[in-house]
Amino acid sequence: MGWALFDHQLLVPESSLNPVLPPGFSQLGSSLPPLQQTWVGGPEHAVPHTHPPRDFEQPPNEDANLLPQLQQLENTLSGCAKEASKDQVFVRMGYMASELKRLASKVHKNEQRTSFLQTLCETLHSENKELRTKLEHDLEQRNQALEKLRCENQELRRMVTLSNQDSGKREAAGKEPPLGTASTKALRVPPVRVQQSGAMVEKAPGREELEAKEKKVKILEHQRRELLEVNKQWDQHFRSMKQKYEQKVTDLHQELAEARRAVTELESEREQKQRDFDRKLLLAKSRIETEEAEKERLAMEVRDLQQRMRFLQEQLAPVTRQREYQEKEIQRLNKALEEALNVQASPPPIFAMEPAVKLPQQELLTQNELLKQQVKIFEEDFQRERSDRERMNEEKEELKQQLEKLQKQLVLSNNQVSSAGCH
């Protein structure tokens, strides 16, 4: 494989594959795939033939994990807004802080990936431009070499043509047309043979040189065809690589734009979530402050009720003592009244008419009436004190119930505050 996935974020080439480029080319960056090449032609005119590289592997998409986390954070915020218990609110707040931290790390990773894609795109663009320049330079050198070989081929052809013409002229000069009689022919036969043998001697080196030049021309023609074929392959390979890298640059630009758009959307969503979180946090803070104020008010009411209960107990003590004193006085008066009634109801003795021993009857009646009025007054006071005592007992019971209720609320509030402090 030409590319490997590193840390689920970066695309790097495998170290086991090293690109081998033809002479005249420098090593490309590590971000390009390796090129497989072969060599055609002779040892003096060796030309590399490079096969097209394989496709890149696409990096995985990590943005799909952010949407469930955002939904989970939104559900947590909604639960925090609806939660009435203070310790649960702090637990939710801690969980939301961890979720926000994880979301921020994901956004940071996306920003790093976006920056890497942009850097990779720029690197590929620059390397594509450098490769195009080098290929154009190499193509120009090969065209110059072909032009030079073409000129040499034409020069060799011209030399072969001139050599053939010189050989034809020599053969034409060595031959003489037949003249006159047979004696003349007989006389000229030996010189002709001599001339023909000299032409054959001169013609043999020219033919060998011609064959050598023809072989060289054939070799040059073969090399020219190979060079043309290699040049055509390189042109096709250059065009395919150019098209491929342009497509790759376009795809990387599209991915970069999509990544930027995704980062922008995530930033807007994060800002919206942060605003919602701040609003719900302020709401929870106001609820906590309201609960704190309610707890302070309840504590003040407990203190007031305790003071009022102590005040009522202090007021109730003298009333209780007075009631006991009045009950004793009523008992004494009832006893005196009964004795007076007994004295009045008993029959007068024989010596009752004596004024020196007993009081007059009229005075006894007056004293009796007076005692009745006192008893009546004491009875009314006793009834009124009883009703006051019952009313005070009822108020005391009611205050005790309120005090117990407020003490329970105070203990519950203290437990909530202590548990929230522990969290």
C-alpha positions as CSV (number, residue, x, y, z in Angstrom):
1,M,0.0,0.0,0.0
2,G,1.4,3.4,-0.9
3,W,-0.2,5.3,2.0
4,A,-0.8,4.3,5.7
5,L,-3.1,5.9,8.3
6,F,-1.2,7.3,11.2
7,D,-3.0,8.1,14.5
8,H,-6.3,8.0,12.6
9,Q,-5.6,11.6,11.4
10,L,-2.6,11.8,9.1
11,L,-1.8,10.1,5.8
12,V,1.9,9.1,5.5
13,P,3.7,6.9,3.0
14,E,4.9,3.5,4.2
15,S,8.6,3.4,5.0
16,S,9.1,0.1,3.2
17,L,8.3,1.7,-0.2
18,N,11.0,4.1,-1.4
19,P,10.3,5.9,-4.7
20,V,13.0,5.4,-7.5
21,L,13.0,8.1,-10.1
22,P,15.0,8.4,-13.4
23,P,18.2,10.4,-13.7
24,G,17.6,14.1,-13.7
25,F,14.8,13.9,-11.1
26,S,15.2,14.7,-7.4
27,Q,13.4,12.8,-4.7
28,L,9.9,14.0,-4.2
29,G,8.4,14.6,-0.8
30,S,7.2,11.8,1.4
31,S,3.6,12.7,0.7
32,L,3.8,11.3,-2.9
33,P,3.2,7.6,-3.7
34,P,6.1,5.5,-5.0
35,L,6.7,5.1,-8.7
36,Q,7.5,1.7,-10.2
37,Q,9.9,2.0,-13.2
38,T,11.6,-0.2,-15.8
39,W,14.5,0.6,-18.2
40,V,14.3,0.3,-22.0
41,G,17.0,0.8,-24.6
42,G,20.7,0.0,-24.6
43,P,23.2,0.8,-21.8
44,E,24.2,4.0,-23.5
45,H,20.7,5.3,-24.1
46,A,18.8,3.8,-21.1
47,V,15.5,5.5,-20.6
48,P,13.3,4.9,-17.5
49,H,9.7,3.9,-18.0
50,T,7.5,4.7,-14.9
51,H,4.2,3.0,-14.2
52,P,1.3,5.1,-12.8
53,P,1.0,5.2,-9.0
54,R,-1.9,3.6,-7.1
55,D,-4.7,5.6,-5.5
56,F,-4.5,7.2,-2.1
57,E,-6.4,5.9,0.8
58,Q,-9.1,8.2,2.1
59,P,-8.8,9.3,5.8
60,P,-11.7,8.2,8.1
61,N,-14.4,10.6,9.0
62,E,-14.4,11.5,12.8
63,D,-17.1,14.2,12.7
64,A,-19.9,11.6,13.1
65,N,-19.0,11.1,16.8
66,L,-19.6,14.7,17.7
67,L,-23.4,14.8,17.1
68,P,-24.2,12.1,19.7
69,Q,-22.0,13.8,22.3
70,L,-23.8,17.2,21.6
71,Q,-27.2,15.5,21.9
72,Q,-26.1,13.8,25.2
73,L,-24.8,17.2,26.5
74,E,-28.1,18.8,25.6
75,N,-30.0,16.0,27.4
76,T,-27.8,16.5,30.4
77,L,-28.4,20.3,30.4
78,S,-32.2,19.7,30.2
79,G,-32.0,17.2,33.1
80,C,-29.9,19.8,35.1
81,A,-32.5,22.4,34.5
82,K,-35.3,20.1,35.7
83,E,-33.4,18.6,38.7
84,A,-34.6,20.0,42.0
85,S,-32.0,18.4,44.3
86,K,-28.9,20.4,44.8
87,D,-26.4,17.6,44.9
88,Q,-27.8,16.2,41.6
89,V,-27.4,19.7,40.1
90,F,-23.7,19.7,41.0
91,V,-23.2,16.2,39.7
92,R,-24.8,17.2,36.4
93,M,-22.6,20.3,36.3
94,G,-19.5,18.2,36.7
95,Y,-20.6,15.7,34.0
96,M,-21.4,18.6,31.7
97,A,-17.9,20.1,32.3
98,S,-16.3,16.8,31.3
99,E,-18.5,16.6,28.2
100,L,-17.5,20.1,27.2
101,K,-13.9,19.3,27.7
102,R,-14.2,16.2,25.4
103,L,-16.1,18.3,22.8
104,A,-13.4,20.9,22.9
105,S,-10.7,18.2,22.3
106,K,-12.7,16.9,19.3
107,V,-13.0,20.4,17.9
108,H,-9.2,20.9,18.4
109,K,-8.6,17.6,16.6
110,N,-10.8,18.7,13.7
111,E,-8.9,22.0,13.5
112,Q,-5.6,20.1,13.5
113,R,-6.9,17.8,10.7
114,T,-8.1,20.8,8.7
115,S,-4.7,22.5,9.1
116,F,-3.0,19.2,8.0
117,L,-5.3,18.9,5.0
118,Q,-4.5,22.5,4.0
119,T,-0.8,21.9,4.4
120,L,-1.0,18.6,2.5
121,C,-2.9,20.4,-0.3
122,E,-0.3,23.1,-0.6
123,T,2.5,20.5,-0.5
124,L,0.9,18.5,-3.3
125,H,0.3,21.6,-5.3
126,S,3.9,22.7,-5.0
127,E,5.2,19.2,-5.7
128,N,2.9,18.8,-8.7
129,K,4.2,22.1,-10.0
130,E,7.8,21.0,-9.4
131,L,7.1,17.6,-11.0
132,R,5.5,19.3,-14.0
133,T,8.6,21.6,-14.4
134,K,11.0,18.7,-14.2
135,L,8.9,16.6,-16.6
136,E,8.8,19.5,-19.1
137,H,12.6,20.0,-18.7
138,D,13.2,16.3,-19.2
139,L,10.9,16.3,-22.2
140,E,12.8,19.3,-23.7
141,Q,16.1,17.4,-23.2
142,R,14.7,14.3,-24.8
143,N,13.4,16.4,-27.7
144,Q,16.8,18.0,-28.1
145,A,18.4,14.5,-28.0
146,L,16.0,13.3,-30.6
147,E,16.7,16.3,-32.8
148,K,20.4,15.7,-32.5
149,L,20.0,12.1,-33.4
150,R,17.8,13.0,-36.3
151,C,20.5,15.4,-37.6
152,E,23.1,12.7,-37.2
153,N,20.8,10.3,-39.1
154,Q,20.4,12.7,-42.0
155,E,24.1,13.3,-42.0
156,L,24.8,9.6,-42.2
157,R,22.2,9.2,-44.9
158,R,23.8,12.0,-46.9
159,M,27.2,10.4,-46.4
160,V,25.8,7.0,-47.6
161,T,24.3,8.6,-50.6
162,L,27.6,10.4,-51.5
163,S,29.5,7.1,-51.0
164,N,27.1,5.3,-53.3
165,Q,27.4,8.1,-55.9
166,D,31.2,7.9,-55.7
167,S,31.2,4.2,-56.1
168,G,28.9,4.5,-59.2
169,K,31.2,7.0,-60.7
170,R,34.2,4.8,-60.1
171,E,32.5,1.8,-61.7
172,A,31.4,4.0,-64.7
173,A,34.9,5.3,-65.1
174,G,36.5,1.8,-64.9
175,K,34.3,0.4,-67.7
176,E,35.0,1.3,-71.5
177,P,32.5,0.8,-74.3
178,P,33.4,-1.9,-77.0
179,L,35.0,-0.5,-80.3
180,G,35.9,-2.0,-83.7
181,T,37.1,-5.4,-84.3
182,A,37.8,-8.5,-82.3
183,S,41.5,-7.8,-82.4
184,T,40.9,-4.6,-80.7
185,K,38.8,-6.4,-78.1
186,A,41.5,-8.9,-77.6
187,L,44.0,-6.3,-77.1
188,R,41.9,-4.5,-74.5
189,V,40.7,-7.4,-72.5
190,P,43.7,-7.6,-70.1
191,P,43.5,-3.9,-69.2
192,V,39.8,-4.2,-68.6
193,R,40.3,-7.2,-66.4
194,V,43.0,-5.3,-64.6
195,Q,40.7,-2.3,-64.2
196,Q,37.8,-4.5,-63.1
197,S,40.0,-6.2,-60.5
198,G,41.1,-2.8,-59.3
199,A,37.5,-1.7,-59.1
200,M,36.7,-4.8,-57.1
201,V,39.5,-4.2,-54.8
202,E,38.4,-0.6,-54.3
203,K,34.8,-1.6,-54.1
204,A,35.2,-4.1,-51.3
205,P,36.2,-1.6,-48.6
206,G,33.4,0.8,-49.7
207,R,30.8,-1.9,-49.4
208,E,31.9,-2.9,-45.9
209,E,31.9,0.7,-44.8
210,L,28.4,1.0,-46.3
211,E,27.1,-2.0,-44.5
212,A,28.6,-0.7,-41.2
213,K,26.9,2.6,-41.8
214,E,23.6,0.9,-42.6
215,K,23.8,-1.1,-39.4
216,K,24.5,2.0,-37.5
217,V,21.6,3.7,-39.2
218,K,19.4,0.8,-38.3
219,I,20.5,0.9,-34.7
220,L,19.9,4.7,-34.6
221,E,16.5,4.2,-36.2
222,H,15.7,1.5,-33.6
223,Q,16.8,3.8,-30.8
224,R,14.9,6.7,-32.3
225,R,11.7,4.5,-32.3
226,E,12.4,3.5,-28.8
227,L,12.9,7.1,-27.7
228,L,9.7,8.1,-29.5
229,E,7.8,5.3,-27.8
230,V,9.3,6.2,-24.4
231,N,8.6,9.9,-25.0
232,K,5.0,9.0,-25.9
233,Q,4.7,6.9,-22.8
234,W,6.2,9.7,-20.7
235,D,3.9,12.2,-22.2
236,Q,0.9,9.9,-21.5
237,H,2.2,9.3,-18.0
238,F,2.8,13.0,-17.4
239,R,-0.7,13.8,-18.6
240,S,-2.3,11.1,-16.5
241,M,-0.3,12.2,-13.4
242,K,-1.1,15.8,-14.0
243,Q,-4.8,15.0,-14.3
244,K,-4.7,12.7,-11.3
245,Y,-2.9,15.2,-9.1
246,E,-5.2,18.0,-10.3
247,Q,-8.1,15.8,-9.3
248,K,-6.5,15.0,-6.0
249,V,-5.9,18.8,-5.3
250,T,-9.5,19.5,-6.2
251,D,-10.7,16.7,-3.9
252,L,-8.4,18.0,-1.1
253,H,-9.8,21.6,-1.7
254,Q,-13.3,20.2,-1.4
255,E,-12.4,18.2,1.8
256,L,-10.8,21.3,3.2
257,A,-13.8,23.4,2.5
258,E,-16.1,20.7,4.0
259,A,-13.8,20.5,7.0
260,R,-13.9,24.3,7.4
261,R,-17.7,24.3,7.1
262,A,-18.0,21.5,9.6
263,V,-15.7,23.3,12.0
264,T,-17.7,26.5,11.5
265,E,-21.0,24.6,12.2
266,L,-19.4,22.9,15.2
267,E,-18.2,26.3,16.5
268,S,-21.7,27.8,16.1
269,E,-23.3,24.8,17.8
270,R,-20.7,24.9,20.6
271,E,-21.4,28.6,21.1
272,Q,-25.1,28.0,21.1
273,K,-24.7,25.1,23.6
274,Q,-22.4,27.3,25.7
275,R,-25.1,30.1,25.8
276,D,-27.7,27.5,26.8
277,F,-25.4,26.0,29.4
278,D,-24.7,29.5,30.8
279,R,-28.4,30.3,30.9
280,K,-29.3,27.0,32.6
281,L,-26.3,27.5,35.0
282,L,-27.6,30.9,35.9
283,L,-31.0,29.4,36.4
284,A,-29.6,26.7,38.7
285,K,-27.5,29.3,40.5
286,S,-30.6,31.5,41.1
287,R,-32.5,28.4,42.4
288,I,-29.7,27.6,44.7
289,E,-29.6,31.2,46.0
290,T,-33.4,31.1,46.5
291,E,-33.0,27.8,48.5
292,E,-30.3,29.4,50.6
293,A,-32.5,32.4,51.3
294,E,-35.4,30.1,52.1
295,K,-33.2,28.2,54.5
296,E,-32.0,31.4,56.2
297,R,-35.6,32.5,56.5
298,L,-36.6,29.2,58.0
299,A,-33.7,29.4,60.4
300,M,-34.8,32.9,61.5
301,E,-38.3,31.6,62.0
302,V,-37.1,28.7,64.1
303,R,-35.1,31.2,66.2
304,D,-38.1,33.5,66.6
305,L,-40.4,30.6,67.5
306,Q,-37.9,29.4,70.1
307,Q,-37.7,32.8,71.6
308,R,-41.4,33.1,71.6
309,M,-41.8,29.7,73.2
310,R,-39.3,30.7,75.9
311,F,-41.2,34.0,76.4
312,L,-44.5,32.1,76.7
313,Q,-43.0,29.6,79.1
314,E,-41.8,32.5,81.2
315,Q,-45.2,34.1,81.1
316,L,-46.9,30.8,81.9
317,A,-44.8,30.1,85.0
318,P,-46.3,33.1,87.1
319,V,-49.8,32.4,85.7
320,T,-49.4,28.8,86.9
321,R,-48.2,29.9,90.3
322,Q,-51.1,32.3,90.5
323,R,-53.5,29.6,89.5
324,E,-52.3,27.3,92.2
325,Y,-52.5,30.1,94.7
326,Q,-56.1,30.9,93.6
327,E,-57.1,27.3,93.7
328,K,-55.8,27.1,97.3
329,E,-57.6,30.4,98.1
330,I,-60.8,29.0,96.6
331,Q,-60.5,25.9,98.6
332,R,-60.0,27.9,101.8
333,L,-63.0,30.1,100.9
334,N,-65.1,27.1,100.1
335,K,-64.2,25.6,103.4
336,A,-65.0,28.9,105.2
337,L,-68.3,29.1,103.3
338,E,-69.3,25.6,104.2
339,E,-68.5,26.4,107.8
340,A,-70.6,29.6,107.6
341,L,-73.5,27.7,106.0
342,N,-73.2,25.1,108.6
343,V,-73.4,27.7,111.3
344,Q,-76.4,29.3,109.7
345,A,-78.3,26.1,109.1
346,S,-77.8,24.8,112.6
347,P,-80.7,25.5,115.1
348,P,-80.0,28.3,117.6
349,P,-79.2,27.1,121.0
350,I,-80.9,28.2,124.1
351,F,-78.3,30.7,124.9
352,A,-78.4,32.2,121.4
353,M,-80.5,35.1,122.5
354,E,-77.7,36.3,124.6
355,P,-76.0,39.3,122.8
356,A,-72.9,39.1,124.9
357,V,-71.8,35.7,123.5
358,K,-72.8,35.7,119.7
359,L,-72.9,38.3,116.9
360,P,-76.2,39.6,115.7
361,Q,-78.0,37.7,113.0
362,Q,-78.0,40.6,110.5
363,E,-74.2,40.8,110.6
364,L,-73.9,37.1,109.9
365,L,-76.2,37.4,106.9
366,T,-74.1,40.3,105.5
367,Q,-70.9,38.3,106.0
368,N,-72.5,35.3,104.3
369,E,-73.5,37.4,101.3
370,L,-70.0,38.9,101.2
371,L,-68.5,35.5,101.2
372,K,-70.8,34.3,98.4
373,Q,-69.8,37.3,96.2
374,Q,-66.1,36.5,96.9
375,V,-66.7,32.9,96.0
376,K,-68.4,33.9,92.7
377,I,-65.6,36.3,91.8
378,F,-63.0,33.7,92.6
379,E,-64.9,31.2,90.5
380,E,-65.1,33.6,87.5
381,D,-61.4,34.3,87.9
382,F,-60.8,30.6,88.0
383,Q,-62.8,29.9,84.9
384,R,-61.1,32.7,83.0
385,E,-57.6,31.5,84.1
386,R,-58.6,28.0,83.0
387,S,-59.6,29.2,79.6
388,D,-56.4,31.3,79.3
389,R,-54.4,28.3,80.4
390,E,-56.1,26.0,77.8
391,R,-55.6,28.7,75.1
392,M,-51.9,29.0,76.0
393,N,-51.5,25.2,76.0
394,E,-53.0,25.1,72.5
395,E,-50.7,27.8,71.3
396,K,-47.8,26.0,72.9
397,E,-48.7,22.8,71.1
398,E,-49.0,24.6,67.9
399,L,-45.6,26.3,68.4
400,K,-44.1,23.0,69.2
401,Q,-45.4,21.5,65.9
402,Q,-44.1,24.5,63.9
403,L,-40.8,24.2,65.7
404,E,-40.4,20.5,64.9
405,K,-41.4,21.1,61.3
406,L,-38.8,23.9,60.9
407,Q,-36.2,21.8,62.6
408,K,-36.8,19.0,60.1
409,Q,-36.5,21.5,57.2
410,L,-33.3,22.9,58.7
411,V,-31.8,19.5,59.1
412,L,-32.7,18.6,55.5
413,S,-31.2,21.8,54.2
414,N,-28.0,21.2,56.2
415,N,-27.7,17.7,54.8
416,Q,-28.2,19.0,51.2
417,V,-25.5,21.7,51.7
418,S,-23.0,19.2,53.2
419,S,-23.6,16.7,50.4
420,A,-23.2,19.4,47.8
421,G,-19.9,20.5,49.5
422,C,-18.6,16.9,49.4
423,H,-19.3,16.7,45.7
